[in-house]
Amino acid sequence: MSVTDAFIYNFLAMGVIFPWVYLWGPASFPGGNVEIAIWLTLLAQIPISLAYTFLSTALPVTGGDYVFQSRAFGAFGFVAVMSGFVIWILQWVALSGWLLCTLGLAPMFMSIGVRLNIPQWTVAAVWVESPIGICVISIALSLVTALFLNRGMRVYVKVQRLLFALTIVAIFAVIGIFAFESGSLGGRIDDFVGSVIGQLHLVTSPDLSSQFTSKLVADVAGAGVDLHPAFSWLATLGIIPIAWTSLQWATYSVEQSTEIENADKIWAQLTMLLGSAVAVAVFLVLVAHAEHLATSKAFVASISQAYWAGKGSASSVAFVKTTLQPFPNVLAMAAAPNLLVSLLIGIGFIANSFQVTCNSFMGVTRIIVQMATDNCLPEKWGVVDPIRHAPVRAMWLYFFASVPVIVGYNLIAAWSTYTLGVTFACGYVFMMSCVAASRLTLPPLKEYWMSSESYRYPGWLVRGIGILASILAGAMVLAYLVLPQLGITGNVPYLVVAAVIGASFVIIVWARVRSPLLDKKLRSVPVDESSFFEANASHDEKSGD
């Protein structure tokens, strides 16, 4: 990867298509301002990205977060990354399939069915976003991803540029529809919903087949929901951890630093880790602002409450949860001036969903390679194909591990309740790396810092940024533990998180038994037996790949 390609990788990894902040935020924290919350989240992410910049220039090798933490904390670093990333990101593989179906395929099929008056397409759309439909498509997506990524980084980088272009076109199309069709947006959505209900022969109460937007507002208001809450700074702060579910992934390229040109340079890491976060924050704000301008505050509040909190009549809630899920891109596709624009949006969101799946596989398999190189995991799991420079065995291991998670996520009703710790778990990995950054100028990390570009900066500055980043990331993680609006309620999610951490602890104890010198190895210079540097060195003879 070039620096530009790694910037694109992080940009797509953050999922500018993720819909959580637009619906989860207003429903869970009435009175909060989504746009302000996104800007504040970016301010919090800046020190985190800077801390990662110092770490990455000091240790620009495969398996970034694992290397940072294992060299700083030994076996505890393994437990943190194994539990928070390697195991929990399997849930992200399942979520990627959900994104593909609900944000891409389903609304695209529905658009074709409505605009060409072919009910079969609309029926297909409903199947696509049904539990069994998402399950089947997600497993297929995971399989395609494993086959594709086994072809190596050069092939992936070329395809990623296309995925990026398609995503950007789709996002601009969404913003453009909200900006230029605002006067007729409600009417277009009403007409689209009426056609969907007619083609599916649905019975809704109140009858949503005409004037959907106004009737949904009345329905939710009738359930006792205040659709005009006063602005609240406290509620706005509550939305920040939700926005961080996107921006926290600005640093994910560190998992394959060995495969990125100039990964040991400060300017390169700033471009990848900070520049991408700024770019995504701008796009998230633009989408939120455009949607708020194009629709009424009451409508945004009502769709959020109906979808996320289940407020309103049973049939209305069922409609927005299972038929027309009211995410910004879906509303834009419903209001698009023609089918071509709807298809462009759908294809773009499919492209980003595919990249998120690739992202989940790529980062974790690189971590597995480095863990295997350190003998924390079986050495055979770290074998890298000498021709394609791809961790083939780790890739297939991750595919087979993803299948039961995909099945559980889609077919077990309580699964999502049990696994709401995913953001908390991934969050504590980022936090622990920030803590490692605060110790970069101290042994045992000091030797790496002194031989890197980060040594140009005073030790007090590096430590200060690391401490600040640790506090900010820690505040995000803590929010998921103390705010029930963020989803982790009851004992089961905590028990699941504890079980995953416990399993990771058992793995490292087993590794210590197999390799008595393991602790010493985790403190040593990380080696790249994976030969990932070969792809970096040749870089296709500087042909531009």
Secondary structure, DSSP 8 states (H G I E B T S, - for coil): --HHHHHHHHHHHT-TT--HHHHHHHHHSTT--HHHHHHHHHHHHHHHHHHHHHHHHHS-SBTHHHHHHHHHHTHHHHHHHIIIIIITHHHHHHHHHHHIIIIIIHHHHHHHHHHTT-HHHHHHHHHHTSHHHHHHHHHHHHHHHHHHHTT-HHHHHHHHHHHHHHHHHHHHHHHHHHHHSGGGHHHHHHHHHHHHHHHHT---SS--SSSHHHHHHHHHHHTT--SS----HHHHHHHHHHHHHHHGGGGGGGGBGGGSTTTT-HHHHIIIIIIHHHHHHHHHHHHHHHHHHHS-HHHHHHHHIIIII--S-HHHHHHHHHTS---HHHHHHHH-SSHHHHHHHHHHHHHHHHHHHHHHHHHHHHHHHHHHHTTSS-GGGG---TTT---HHHHHHHHHHHHHHHHHHHH-TTHHHHTTTHHHHHHHHHHHHHHHHHTTTSTTTHHHHHTSGGGGS-HHHHHHHHHHHHHHHHHHHHHHHH-GGGS--SSHHHHHHHHHHHHHHHHHHHHHHH-TTHHHHHTS----TT-HHHHHHHHHHHT--
